[in-house]
């Protein structure tokens, strides 16, 4: 196939951060998210994009009580680079270059050697057991992860705007009440806060004027941060940046590698006060990748993932057994600092650096030593971010689900090596998802309370639901031998006993030969959509956790990638129409009547041939106003307004933004005015007629 300049830029951005969303990439290449997706799908179908690997320079810092540690670096590491690597760690007393085999000598101290040795022994043992001939995880070295009910406001600093004083307004389309999710735009009814292209803007919806602006590149010590999202509480906004990667000049890579090694910039957080002109109160940076966050009351909990900084030797001609032995030797020599992420926070002219402590680390029964999950907690009413009060678990996850009481982290177990397989050959994925639960009922630091597992893999956070002390999990189990034709899905129910989430019931056998495309749990009922050629919508009775059962099924063409509850026993599905062979035919919105669990029926559908909606992978793009039946959803680069009432779907109009950066990504309501957001700016619209009321360009 022919690859143009835009394809090459997209490939470069995916190599830098394969977890970047289509919208993030679109901002960098001046395309809409659907346009980026179509190009990525074409590149994948043509075999251009097959996988990613990276090399990370080791974290060369020991951690023992009053010790001198010899430092050995990978590649041609200069004294300046060594100094930069160790300078930010508070445990380091000094670092010196020396002659001989070692590259440097590091002098350091730690307070609790007994706990340190215990944690280090466990990390080494777990990593040694799971390391393969090409290292931990998917790469030949451990690398960057490549692949993101309103609370009453307290009368405290940062929470002066009260719900009573704010006009009626919509919020982020969150999964659960009491657990606000980060998004690119937030409103409290008194103001609209957005962040696009590294600039924070505050808009007064009453006057339709920009009242505040903050260039984050100039206001913080960082430049060129990745995509930004927001959490808003009162007069305080927390900005979360998914930082990118930059080339590592000291890394050694094989001659056949297609890109240079990369090292992480880390997750970056910025606390801004909005009481007057937007002002930065503090910043926080940690050597870990951002997964997600939740806000309950004034407490923001940010989940990050880190990989151990271990440099495994590259031995192309060695046998698997020899590679594994060499890699285990690297692990055996590694200090605990290789696993525990370092952080740095600032407040005005003050700064503080540290590392997640061994006493904050939990080790579940099943873990590989190949990654670390850390939950950070920040009080947005405080005047600074502090150290984040970290809590870590030696595990891996890529999905965050939160309620007002609990935080769950879930992820499929990493693939394992096939002995004797080629270096770049396909690895076998384990058909198990691990789930880790934290108690977040009280403000401040969460408490790790237990873990469990279910067969299969998750589609997204909507496959998880906590209800009456039980966790429901919907998964698909694939046929890992050859084909998906023998796959099936199910809903599993877990209950915590002690430190274990134990299975108490399951309804399996859903959609044989298909996979899950969407899930929605509503009280004691679950709705599951599977698809391969047709779209069965299953209703699952979960009233008895020990005996869940399928009660109804509706087969139609196409699929729903997002399900949204409507009043009066209705369910709205947004996805793709498809022909009888499963080939997609464009956007489809379906209105279901699910009042009778045994007989779900479709009342109406709205179809746009050849179109696509970002809502298929981004639930925050959806807006619904139950009082009027208004639905706003992105269709290609625009937003289409629908009216869903009396069992029908009726088109109202289209909202567009000008220019190549005008792909509309968000919609919100303040009073009776619809606001839409893109990189080009914000538009105010009459939601009843789709008539434009005003345009605010992003400047």
C-alpha positions as CSV (number, residue, x, y, z in Angstrom):
1,X,0.0,0.0,0.0
2,X,1.0,3.6,-0.5
3,X,1.9,5.5,2.8
4,X,1.6,9.3,2.6
5,X,3.1,11.9,4.9
6,X,0.1,11.9,7.3
7,X,0.4,8.1,7.6
8,X,4.0,8.4,8.5
9,X,3.2,11.0,11.2
10,X,0.5,8.8,12.7
11,X,2.9,5.9,12.8
12,X,5.5,8.0,14.5
13,X,3.0,9.1,17.1
14,X,1.9,5.6,17.8
15,X,5.5,4.4,18.2
16,X,6.0,7.2,20.7
17,X,2.7,6.4,22.6
18,X,0.5,3.6,21.4
19,X,-2.0,4.4,24.1
20,X,-2.7,7.8,22.6
21,X,-6.4,8.2,21.6
22,X,-7.5,8.9,18.1
23,X,-8.5,12.3,19.2
24,X,-5.0,12.9,20.7
25,X,-3.3,11.9,17.4
26,X,-5.8,13.9,15.4
27,X,-4.8,17.1,17.3
28,X,-1.2,16.5,16.2
29,X,-1.9,15.7,12.5
30,X,-5.0,18.0,12.0
31,X,-7.5,15.2,11.4
32,X,-10.6,14.2,13.2
33,X,-10.6,11.2,15.5
34,X,-12.7,9.1,13.0
35,X,-10.3,10.0,10.2
36,X,-7.4,8.9,12.3
37,X,-9.1,5.6,13.1
38,X,-9.8,4.9,9.5
39,X,-6.2,5.4,8.6
40,X,-5.0,3.2,11.5
41,X,-7.5,0.5,10.6
42,X,-6.1,0.6,7.0
43,X,-2.5,0.4,8.2
44,X,-3.4,-2.5,10.4
45,X,-5.2,-4.3,7.7
46,X,-2.3,-3.9,5.3
47,X,0.1,-5.3,8.0
48,X,2.1,-2.0,8.3
49,X,1.3,-1.8,12.0
50,X,1.9,-5.1,13.7
51,X,3.4,-4.3,17.1
52,X,5.7,-2.0,19.1
53,X,8.8,-2.4,21.2
54,X,10.9,0.0,23.2
55,X,14.1,0.1,25.3
56,X,14.4,2.0,28.6
57,X,17.6,3.1,30.2
58,X,17.9,1.4,33.7
59,X,17.2,3.5,36.8
60,X,20.7,3.4,38.3
61,X,20.0,4.1,41.9
62,X,20.5,1.7,44.8
63,X,18.6,1.8,48.0
64,X,20.3,0.4,51.1
65,X,21.2,1.8,54.5
66,X,24.4,3.7,54.3
67,X,25.8,1.9,51.3
68,X,28.1,2.5,48.3
69,X,26.7,1.0,45.1
70,X,28.6,0.3,41.9
71,X,26.7,1.6,38.9
72,X,26.8,-0.1,35.6
73,X,25.1,1.6,32.7
74,X,23.8,0.4,29.3
75,X,25.4,2.0,26.3
76,X,27.7,5.0,26.2
77,X,26.5,6.9,29.3
78,X,28.3,10.1,30.0
79,X,29.0,11.4,33.6
80,X,26.4,14.2,32.9
81,X,23.8,11.6,32.1
82,X,24.6,9.7,35.2
83,X,24.3,12.8,37.3
84,X,21.0,13.7,35.8
85,X,19.7,10.1,36.4
86,X,20.5,10.1,40.2
87,X,20.3,13.8,41.2
88,X,16.5,13.8,41.6
89,X,16.4,10.9,44.1
90,X,16.4,12.1,47.8
91,X,18.1,8.9,48.9
92,X,21.2,9.7,47.0
93,X,23.9,11.4,49.1
94,X,26.5,11.6,46.3
95,X,27.5,10.1,42.9
96,X,31.0,9.8,41.6
97,X,32.5,8.6,38.3
98,X,35.2,6.0,38.8
99,X,37.8,4.0,36.8
100,X,37.5,0.3,36.4
101,X,34.5,-1.8,35.3
102,X,31.8,0.2,37.1
103,X,30.6,3.5,35.5
104,X,29.9,5.3,38.8
105,X,29.8,4.9,42.5
106,X,26.6,6.0,44.3
107,X,26.4,6.8,48.0
108,X,22.9,6.5,49.5
109,X,20.9,5.9,52.6
110,X,17.5,4.4,53.6
111,X,15.7,4.2,56.9
112,X,14.2,0.7,57.0
113,X,16.5,-2.0,55.6
114,X,14.5,-4.9,56.8
115,X,11.4,-3.9,55.0
116,X,13.5,-2.9,51.9
117,X,15.1,-6.4,51.8
118,X,11.7,-8.1,52.2
119,X,10.1,-6.1,49.3
120,X,13.2,-6.5,47.1
121,X,13.3,-10.3,47.6
122,X,9.7,-10.6,46.6
123,X,10.1,-8.4,43.6
124,X,13.1,-10.3,42.4
125,X,11.5,-13.6,42.9
126,X,8.3,-12.6,41.0
127,X,10.2,-11.0,38.2
128,X,12.6,-14.0,37.9
129,X,9.7,-16.4,37.7
130,X,8.0,-14.4,34.9
131,X,10.9,-13.2,32.8
132,X,11.3,-14.7,29.4
133,X,14.2,-14.9,26.9
134,X,13.3,-11.4,25.7
135,X,12.6,-9.8,29.1
136,X,9.4,-8.9,30.9
137,X,6.2,-8.1,29.1
138,X,6.1,-7.7,25.4
139,X,9.5,-6.1,24.8
140,X,13.1,-7.5,24.7
141,X,13.8,-5.0,27.4
142,X,11.4,-3.6,30.0
143,X,10.0,-0.5,28.3
144,X,7.6,2.3,28.2
145,X,4.0,1.1,28.1
146,X,3.0,1.3,24.5
147,X,0.1,-0.2,23.0
148,X,-6.6,7.0,28.4
149,X,-23.8,12.4,41.4
150,X,-22.4,15.8,42.1
151,X,-21.1,16.1,45.6
152,X,-22.2,19.1,47.7
153,X,-19.4,21.6,47.7
154,X,-17.8,22.3,51.1
155,X,-17.3,25.9,52.2
156,X,-13.5,25.5,52.1
157,X,-10.7,27.0,50.0
158,X,-11.0,26.0,46.4
159,X,-14.8,25.2,46.8
160,X,-16.4,28.6,46.9
161,X,-18.7,28.1,43.9
162,X,-21.7,26.3,45.3
163,X,-24.2,24.1,43.5
164,X,-27.0,26.4,44.7
165,X,-25.5,29.5,43.0
166,X,-24.9,27.7,39.7
167,X,-27.4,27.6,36.8
168,X,-28.7,24.2,35.7
169,X,-26.0,22.4,33.7
170,X,-24.9,19.0,32.4
171,X,-21.9,17.1,33.7
172,X,-19.4,14.7,32.2
173,X,-21.1,11.4,31.1
174,X,-19.7,9.4,34.0
175,X,-20.2,5.7,34.5
176,X,-21.1,6.0,38.2
177,X,-22.5,8.8,40.3
178,X,-20.1,10.1,43.0
179,X,-17.0,9.3,40.8
180,X,-16.3,12.1,38.4
181,X,-14.1,11.2,35.5
182,X,-11.4,13.4,33.8
183,X,-12.4,15.0,30.6
184,X,-11.2,17.8,28.2
185,X,-14.0,20.1,29.3
186,X,-15.8,20.7,32.6
187,X,-18.5,23.1,33.8
188,X,-20.1,24.0,37.1
189,X,-22.8,26.2,35.4
190,X,-20.9,29.4,36.3
191,X,-18.0,28.8,33.9
192,X,-16.8,26.4,31.3
193,X,-13.2,25.2,31.6
194,X,-11.4,23.6,28.6
195,X,-7.9,22.7,27.8
196,X,-6.8,22.4,24.1
197,X,-3.3,22.5,22.6
198,X,-1.7,23.2,25.9
199,X,-3.9,26.2,26.8
200,X,-6.4,26.4,29.6
201,X,-9.4,28.6,28.9
202,X,-12.2,29.7,31.1
203,X,-15.5,30.9,29.5
204,X,-18.4,32.7,31.1
205,X,-21.5,31.1,29.6
206,X,-23.7,34.0,30.6
207,X,-21.7,36.7,28.7
208,X,-20.2,34.2,26.2
209,X,-16.8,35.6,26.8
210,X,-13.4,34.2,27.6
211,X,-12.6,35.3,31.1
212,X,-9.3,33.4,31.8
213,X,-6.4,31.9,29.9
214,X,-3.3,30.1,31.0
215,X,-0.6,28.8,28.7
216,X,0.6,25.6,30.4
217,X,3.9,25.5,28.6
218,X,4.8,28.9,30.0
219,X,3.3,28.5,33.5
220,X,5.0,25.1,34.2
221,X,8.6,23.8,33.9
222,X,7.4,21.3,31.2
223,X,7.2,21.8,27.5
224,X,5.1,19.9,24.9
225,X,3.0,17.8,27.3
226,X,0.7,15.2,25.7
227,X,-3.1,15.3,25.8
228,X,-4.7,17.0,28.8
229,X,-7.8,16.2,30.8
230,X,-9.4,18.0,33.7
231,X,-11.1,17.5,37.1
232,X,-13.0,20.4,38.6
233,X,-13.9,21.1,42.2
234,X,-15.1,24.5,43.2
235,X,-12.4,27.1,42.3
236,X,-9.8,24.4,41.7
237,X,-9.0,22.4,38.6
238,X,-6.6,19.5,38.4
239,X,-5.0,19.1,35.0
240,X,-3.7,15.6,34.0
241,X,-1.2,15.3,31.2
242,X,-0.3,12.1,29.5
243,X,3.3,12.8,28.7
244,X,5.0,11.4,25.7
245,X,8.4,9.9,25.3
246,X,11.7,11.2,23.9
247,X,14.7,9.4,22.3
248,X,17.3,8.0,24.6
249,X,20.7,8.8,23.0
250,X,22.5,6.3,25.3
251,X,20.4,3.3,24.5
252,X,21.8,0.3,22.6
253,X,19.4,-1.2,20.0
254,X,19.9,-3.9,17.5
255,X,20.7,-2.8,13.9
256,X,17.3,-4.1,12.7
257,X,15.3,-1.9,15.1
258,X,13.0,0.5,13.3
259,X,13.1,3.3,15.9
260,X,15.4,4.5,18.6
261,X,14.8,3.6,22.2
262,X,12.5,5.8,24.2
263,X,12.3,6.8,27.9
264,X,9.2,8.1,29.6
265,X,8.6,11.7,30.6
266,X,6.1,10.5,33.2
267,X,2.7,11.6,34.3
268,X,2.3,15.3,35.0
269,X,-0.4,17.0,37.2
270,X,-1.0,20.7,37.5
271,X,-3.2,22.3,40.2
272,X,-4.8,25.6,39.1
273,X,-6.8,28.1,41.1
274,X,-9.6,29.8,39.2
275,X,-10.9,32.2,41.9
276,X,-9.4,35.1,39.9
277,X,-7.0,34.9,36.9
278,X,-6.0,31.2,36.5
279,X,-2.9,30.6,38.6
280,X,-0.8,27.5,39.1
281,X,-0.6,26.5,42.7
282,X,1.5,23.4,42.3
283,X,2.7,20.6,40.0
284,X,3.5,16.9,40.4
285,X,5.4,14.5,38.2
286,X,5.9,10.8,38.7
287,X,7.9,8.3,36.6
288,X,4.8,6.3,35.5
289,X,2.2,6.3,32.8
290,X,-1.3,7.7,33.5
291,X,-4.1,5.2,33.4
292,X,-7.1,7.2,34.6
293,X,-8.5,9.1,37.6
294,X,-11.6,9.6,39.7
295,X,-12.9,12.5,41.8
296,X,-15.0,11.9,44.9
297,X,-15.9,15.1,46.7
298,X,-12.6,17.1,46.9
299,X,-10.4,14.0,46.7
300,X,-8.9,13.2,43.3
301,X,-7.4,9.7,43.0
302,X,-5.0,9.3,40.1
303,X,-3.9,5.8,38.9
304,X,-0.5,5.3,37.3
305,X,1.4,2.3,36.0
306,X,5.2,1.9,36.1
307,X,7.6,-0.7,34.8
308,X,10.8,-1.8,36.5
309,X,13.8,-0.1,35.0
310,X,15.8,-3.1,34.1
311,X,18.2,-3.4,31.1
312,X,18.3,-6.9,29.8
313,X,21.2,-8.0,27.5
314,X,20.5,-8.3,23.8
315,X,21.7,-11.8,22.7
316,X,20.2,-12.6,19.3
317,X,22.2,-15.8,18.8
318,X,21.7,-17.2,22.3
319,X,19.1,-19.9,23.1
320,X,16.0,-19.2,25.1
321,X,17.4,-20.9,28.2
322,X,20.6,-18.7,28.0
323,X,18.6,-15.5,27.5
324,X,16.3,-16.4,30.5
325,X,19.4,-17.1,32.7
326,X,21.0,-13.8,31.7
327,X,17.8,-11.9,32.4
328,X,17.3,-13.5,35.8
329,X,20.9,-12.5,36.7
330,X,19.9,-8.9,35.9
331,X,16.9,-9.2,38.1
332,X,18.9,-10.8,41.0
333,X,21.3,-7.8,40.9
334,X,18.6,-5.1,40.8
335,X,17.8,-3.0,43.8
336,X,14.2,-2.2,44.9
337,X,14.6,1.3,43.4
338,X,14.2,-0.4,40.0
339,X,10.6,-1.1,40.8
340,X,9.4,1.8,42.9
341,X,8.6,5.0,40.9
342,X,10.1,8.4,41.8
343,X,8.1,11.6,42.0
344,X,8.7,15.3,42.3
345,X,6.2,18.0,43.4
346,X,6.4,21.8,43.4
347,X,4.5,24.6,45.2
348,X,5.7,28.1,44.3
349,X,9.5,28.2,44.7
350,X,9.5,25.0,46.9
351,X,10.1,21.6,45.5
352,X,10.2,18.1,47.0
353,X,11.4,14.8,45.5
354,X,10.9,11.3,46.7
355,X,10.0,7.7,45.9
356,X,7.1,5.5,46.7
357,X,8.0,3.7,49.9
358,X,8.3,0.0,50.5
359,X,5.7,0.3,53.3
360,X,3.1,1.5,50.7
361,X,3.5,-1.6,48.6
362,X,1.1,-4.5,48.6
363,X,1.8,-7.9,47.0
364,X,-1.3,-9.8,45.8
365,X,-1.2,-13.6,45.6
366,X,-0.7,-13.6,41.8
367,X,1.7,-11.1,40.4
368,X,4.6,-11.1,37.9
369,X,7.0,-8.4,39.2
370,X,6.7,-6.8,35.7
371,X,4.8,-3.7,36.7
372,X,3.5,-1.6,39.5
373,X,0.2,0.1,40.0
374,X,0.1,3.3,42.2
375,X,-3.0,5.2,43.4
376,X,-2.2,8.8,44.2
377,X,-4.6,10.9,46.3
378,X,-4.9,14.7,46.2
379,X,-7.1,17.1,48.1
380,X,-8.1,19.8,45.6
381,X,-9.0,22.2,48.4
382,X,-5.4,22.3,49.6
383,X,-3.0,24.9,48.4
384,X,-0.5,22.3,47.0
385,X,-0.4,18.7,45.7
386,X,2.1,17.4,48.1
387,X,3.5,13.8,47.7
388,X,0.3,12.2,46.5
389,X,0.1,9.9,49.5
390,X,0.8,7.0,47.2
391,X,-0.4,3.4,47.7
392,X,1.0,0.7,45.3
393,X,0.3,-2.8,44.4
394,X,2.7,-5.1,42.5
395,X,0.3,-5.8,39.6
396,X,-0.8,-4.6,36.2
397,X,-4.0,-3.1,34.9
398,X,-5.3,-0.9,32.1
399,X,-9.0,-0.4,33.2
400,X,-10.2,1.8,36.1
401,X,-13.7,1.6,37.5
402,X,-14.8,3.7,40.4
403,X,-17.8,4.4,42.6
404,X,-18.2,6.7,45.6
405,X,-17.0,3.8,47.8
406,X,-14.6,1.7,45.9
407,X,-11.9,1.9,43.2
408,X,-11.2,-1.2,41.0
409,X,-8.2,-1.7,38.7
410,X,-8.5,-4.5,36.2
411,X,-6.3,-5.9,33.5
412,X,-5.6,-9.1,31.5
413,X,-2.6,-11.1,32.5
414,X,0.4,-10.4,30.3
415,X,1.2,-12.8,27.4
416,X,3.7,-15.6,28.0
417,X,6.5,-16.7,25.7
418,X,6.1,-19.8,23.5
419,X,9.4,-21.7,24.0
420,X,11.4,-21.8,20.8
421,X,9.2,-19.3,19.0
422,X,10.8,-16.6,16.8
423,X,11.8,-13.4,18.6
424,X,9.0,-11.4,16.9
425,X,6.6,-14.3,16.9
426,X,3.1,-14.1,18.4
427,X,2.9,-14.6,22.1
428,X,0.1,-16.5,23.8
429,X,-2.3,-14.3,25.7
430,X,-3.5,-15.6,29.1
431,X,-7.3,-15.8,29.2
432,X,-7.5,-14.3,32.7
433,X,-8.4,-10.8,34.0
434,X,-7.2,-9.8,37.4
435,X,-9.2,-7.3,39.5
436,X,-7.8,-5.2,42.4
437,X,-10.1,-3.4,44.8
438,X,-9.4,-0.3,46.9
439,X,-11.6,1.1,49.6
440,X,-12.2,4.8,48.9
441,X,-15.1,5.6,51.2
442,X,-13.0,7.9,53.4
443,X,-11.1,11.0,52.1
444,X,-7.4,10.7,51.6
445,X,-5.3,7.6,51.0
446,X,-7.3,4.6,49.8
447,X,-6.9,1.2,51.4
448,X,-6.0,-1.9,49.2
449,X,-8.5,-4.5,50.3
450,X,-8.2,-7.5,47.9
451,X,-7.9,-9.1,44.5
452,X,-9.7,-11.7,42.4
453,X,-9.8,-13.0,38.8
454,X,-12.2,-14.0,36.1
455,X,-11.8,-15.8,32.8
456,X,-11.5,-13.7,29.7
457,X,-10.9,-10.0,28.9
458,X,-12.8,-6.8,29.4
459,X,-14.1,-4.4,26.7
460,X,-13.9,-1.3,28.9
461,X,-14.9,0.0,32.4
462,X,-18.6,-0.5,31.6
463,X,-17.9,-4.3,31.9
464,X,-17.6,-3.7,35.6
465,X,-20.3,-2.9,38.1
466,X,-20.5,-2.8,41.9
467,X,-24.0,-3.5,43.3
468,X,-25.1,-4.5,46.8
469,X,-21.7,-5.7,47.9
470,X,-21.0,-7.7,44.7
471,X,-18.9,-6.9,41.7
472,X,-20.3,-8.0,38.3
473,X,-17.7,-8.5,35.5
474,X,-18.6,-9.2,31.8
475,X,-15.8,-10.8,29.8
476,X,-15.1,-12.6,26.5
477,X,-13.0,-15.8,26.4
478,X,-11.3,-16.2,23.0
479,X,-10.1,-19.4,21.3
480,X,-6.4,-18.9,21.7
481,X,-5.5,-21.8,19.5
482,X,-6.5,-20.5,16.1
483,X,-9.8,-18.8,15.6
484,X,-12.4,-16.7,17.3
485,X,-15.2,-19.0,16.1
486,X,-15.2,-20.8,19.4
487,X,-15.2,-17.7,21.6
488,X,-17.9,-17.0,24.1
489,X,-18.8,-14.4,26.7
490,X,-20.3,-14.4,30.2
491,X,-21.1,-12.3,33.3
492,X,-19.3,-13.3,36.5
493,X,-20.2,-12.2,40.1
494,X,-17.6,-11.7,42.8
495,X,-17.8,-11.0,46.5
496,X,-15.0,-10.0,48.8
497,X,-14.1,-12.4,51.6
498,X,-11.0,-11.3,53.5
499,X,-8.4,-10.2,50.9
500,X,-9.9,-12.2,48.1
501,X,-12.7,-11.5,45.6
502,X,-14.3,-14.9,45.3
503,X,-16.6,-16.0,42.5
504,X,-20.2,-16.6,43.7
505,X,-22.1,-17.1,40.4
506,X,-21.8,-16.8,36.6
507,X,-24.0,-16.7,33.4
508,X,-21.9,-18.0,30.5
509,X,-22.3,-19.2,27.0
510,X,-23.3,-15.7,25.6
511,X,-22.6,-15.0,21.9
512,X,-20.8,-18.2,20.9
513,X,-18.3,-17.3,18.2
514,X,-18.7,-13.6,19.0
515,X,-17.2,-11.1,21.3
516,X,-18.6,-8.4,23.6
517,X,-19.0,-4.9,22.0
518,X,-20.8,-3.1,24.9
519,X,-22.2,-3.7,28.4
520,X,-24.5,-1.8,30.7
521,X,-25.4,-2.9,34.2
522,X,-28.6,-1.2,35.7
523,X,-29.3,-2.4,39.2
524,X,-30.2,-6.1,39.2
525,X,-30.1,-6.4,35.4
526,X,-27.3,-6.5,32.9
527,X,-27.4,-5.8,29.2
528,X,-24.7,-7.3,27.0
529,X,-24.1,-6.8,23.2
530,X,-22.0,-9.4,21.3
531,X,-21.3,-9.3,17.6
532,X,-19.7,-11.1,14.7
533,X,-22.3,-11.0,12.0
534,X,-25.5,-10.1,13.9
535,X,-26.0,-8.2,17.2
536,X,-27.6,-10.2,20.0
537,X,-28.7,-7.9,22.8
538,X,-28.8,-10.1,25.9
539,X,-30.7,-9.3,29.2
540,X,-29.2,-10.9,32.3
541,X,-31.0,-11.2,35.6
542,X,-28.5,-10.6,38.4
543,X,-31.0,-10.2,41.3
544,X,-29.6,-13.4,42.8
545,X,-25.8,-13.0,42.7
546,X,-25.4,-16.8,43.1
547,X,-27.6,-17.7,40.2
548,X,-27.4,-15.1,37.4
549,X,-29.3,-16.1,34.2
550,X,-30.0,-14.9,30.7
551,X,-33.7,-14.0,30.5
552,X,-34.0,-12.5,27.0
553,X,-32.2,-12.0,23.6
554,X,-32.8,-9.8,20.6
555,X,-31.0,-10.4,17.3
556,X,-30.6,-7.6,14.9
557,X,-28.0,-6.6,12.3
558,X,-25.0,-4.5,13.3
559,X,-23.9,-3.8,16.9
560,X,-24.1,-1.2,19.7
561,X,-20.7,0.0,21.0
562,X,-22.3,2.1,23.7
563,X,-25.5,1.6,25.7
564,X,-27.2,4.4,27.6
565,X,-30.3,4.1,29.9
566,X,-33.3,6.3,29.2
567,X,-36.5,6.9,31.3
568,X,-39.4,4.5,31.2
569,X,-37.5,1.3,30.6
570,X,-35.8,2.4,27.4
571,X,-32.2,1.8,26.3
572,X,-30.3,3.7,23.6
573,X,-27.6,1.9,21.6
574,X,-25.0,3.7,19.4
575,X,-22.8,1.7,17.1
576,X,-22.7,0.5,13.5
577,X,-25.2,-1.1,11.1
578,X,-23.9,-4.2,9.3
579,X,-25.0,-6.5,6.6
580,X,-25.7,-10.2,7.1
581,X,-22.0,-11.0,6.6
582,X,-21.0,-8.6,9.4
583,X,-19.6,-5.8,7.2
584,X,-20.3,-2.4,8.8
585,X,-22.6,0.0,6.9
586,X,-22.4,3.2,8.9
587,X,-23.6,4.8,12.1
588,X,-26.7,3.3,13.7
589,X,-28.6,4.6,16.7
590,X,-31.2,2.1,18.1
591,X,-33.9,2.7,20.7
592,X,-34.8,-0.4,22.7
593,X,-37.7,-1.2,25.0
594,X,-36.3,-3.4,27.8
595,X,-39.3,-3.2,30.2
596,X,-39.9,-6.9,29.7
597,X,-36.6,-8.7,30.4
598,X,-37.7,-11.8,28.4
599,X,-38.6,-9.8,25.3
600,X,-36.4,-6.8,24.5
601,X,-37.6,-5.1,21.3
602,X,-36.2,-2.3,19.1
603,X,-38.7,0.6,18.8
604,X,-36.8,2.7,16.3
605,X,-33.4,3.2,14.6
606,X,-31.5,6.1,13.0
607,X,-28.9,5.3,10.4
608,X,-26.3,7.4,8.6
609,X,-24.6,5.3,5.8
610,X,-20.8,5.4,5.9
611,X,-20.7,7.6,9.1
612,X,-18.8,6.9,12.3
613,X,-19.2,8.3,15.9
614,X,-16.4,8.8,18.4
615,X,-18.9,7.6,21.0
616,X,-18.0,4.1,19.9
617,X,-14.8,4.3,21.9
618,X,-15.2,7.6,24.0
619,X,-18.3,7.6,26.3
620,X,-17.6,11.2,27.3
621,X,-18.7,12.3,23.8
622,X,-22.3,11.6,24.7
623,X,-24.9,14.1,26.0
624,X,-28.5,13.4,27.0
625,X,-31.1,15.6,28.6
626,X,-33.9,13.4,29.9
627,X,-36.4,16.3,30.4
628,X,-36.5,17.1,26.7
629,X,-35.2,13.9,25.1
630,X,-32.2,15.8,23.6
631,X,-29.3,13.6,22.5
632,X,-26.1,15.1,21.2
633,X,-23.5,12.8,19.7
634,X,-20.5,13.3,17.4
635,X,-21.0,12.0,13.8
636,X,-17.7,12.2,11.8
637,X,-16.4,15.8,12.5
638,X,-19.7,17.3,13.6
639,X,-22.4,16.9,16.3
640,X,-25.8,15.7,15.4
641,X,-28.8,16.6,17.6
642,X,-31.6,14.1,18.0
643,X,-34.8,14.1,19.9
644,X,-35.7,10.7,21.5
645,X,-39.2,10.7,22.8
646,X,-42.4,8.5,22.6
647,X,-40.5,5.5,21.2
648,X,-39.1,7.5,18.2
649,X,-35.8,9.0,17.2
650,X,-36.0,12.3,15.3
651,X,-33.2,14.4,13.8
652,X,-33.1,18.0,14.9
653,X,-30.0,19.4,13.2
654,X,-26.2,19.6,12.9
655,X,-23.6,21.7,14.8
656,X,-20.4,22.3,12.9
657,X,-17.1,24.2,13.7
658,X,-14.9,25.9,11.1
659,X,-11.5,25.0,9.9
660,X,-9.3,21.8,9.9
661,X,-9.3,21.9,13.7
662,X,-13.0,22.0,13.9
663,X,-13.8,18.3,14.7
664,X,-16.4,18.6,17.5
665,X,-15.5,16.3,20.4
666,X,-17.7,17.4,23.3
667,X,-21.2,18.8,24.0
668,X,-22.6,20.3,27.3
669,X,-25.6,22.3,28.5
670,X,-25.7,25.4,30.6
671,X,-29.3,26.5,31.1
672,X,-31.0,26.2,27.8
673,X,-27.9,26.7,25.7
674,X,-25.9,23.9,24.1
675,X,-22.1,24.4,24.0
676,X,-19.9,22.3,21.7
677,X,-16.1,22.1,22.0
678,X,-13.3,21.5,19.4
679,X,-9.7,22.6,19.1
680,X,-11.0,25.5,17.0
681,X,-13.1,26.9,19.7
682,X,-16.6,26.8,21.4
683,X,-20.0,27.3,19.8
684,X,-23.2,28.3,21.6
685,X,-26.3,26.7,20.0
686,X,-30.0,26.6,20.5
687,X,-30.6,22.9,21.2
688,X,-34.2,23.1,20.0
689,X,-33.4,24.3,16.5
690,X,-29.6,23.8,16.1
691,X,-29.3,27.6,15.4
692,X,-25.9,29.1,16.3
693,X,-26.0,31.7,19.0
694,X,-22.3,32.6,19.1
695,X,-18.8,31.5,18.3
696,X,-15.7,31.8,20.5
697,X,-12.5,31.0,18.6
698,X,-9.6,29.4,20.4
699,X,-6.9,32.0,20.5
